[in-house]
Amino acid sequence: METHVRPDGSDQEAVHLSTDEARAGATPHVTRNVLGWGLALVLVGFAVVLAIYMVAS
């Protein structure tokens, strides 16, 4: 059996939680939407800058 020292120095037993218990909430895939829209907006921004550069030169 391994011995682990807790960072706070106490000798209490470690608490083991499942992934769902540790997360303690819903995960509604908002991050995927934000990343997708952000990437799309960056590409549109680069296209606008490129178009302005091509017209100006």
N, C-alpha and C positions, 0 to 999 in steps of 0.2 A: 504494500500500500504506500502511495506517495504522500509526502507531507508537504502541504502548501502553507506559506505564511501570508496572511492577509496584509494588505498595504497599511491598514490602520492599526495593526499590531494586536487585534483582538483574537481570541481563540474560539470564536463562534463558528459553527458549521457553515460551509458555503451553501448558498441557495442555488439550486439548479432549476432553470426555467426552460420550457419549450420555446420554440421560435415564436409561436403565436402569443404565449404568455408574456414574453419579453417585449414584444412589439406593442402590446396593449392597445391596439386600435386597428382600424381598417386601413387598407392600402389601396387607394382608388386610382392608381396609375396616372396621377396628375403629372408626375415628373416626365413621363414619356411624352405627354402632350406639350409640356413647356419646352422640352428639348427639341421636339420636332418643329414647333412653330418658331422657336428661336433660330434654328438652323435655316429654315425657309426665309425668315426675315433677313438674316445675314447674307444669304445668297442674293436676295433681291437688292439689298443695299450695295453689294459688290457690283451687281449688274448695272445699277444706276450710276455708280461712280465710273465704271468702265465706259458706259455710254456717254457720259459728260466728258470724259477724257478724250474719247474718240472724236467727238464733235468739236472740242476746243483745239485739237491739233491738226 
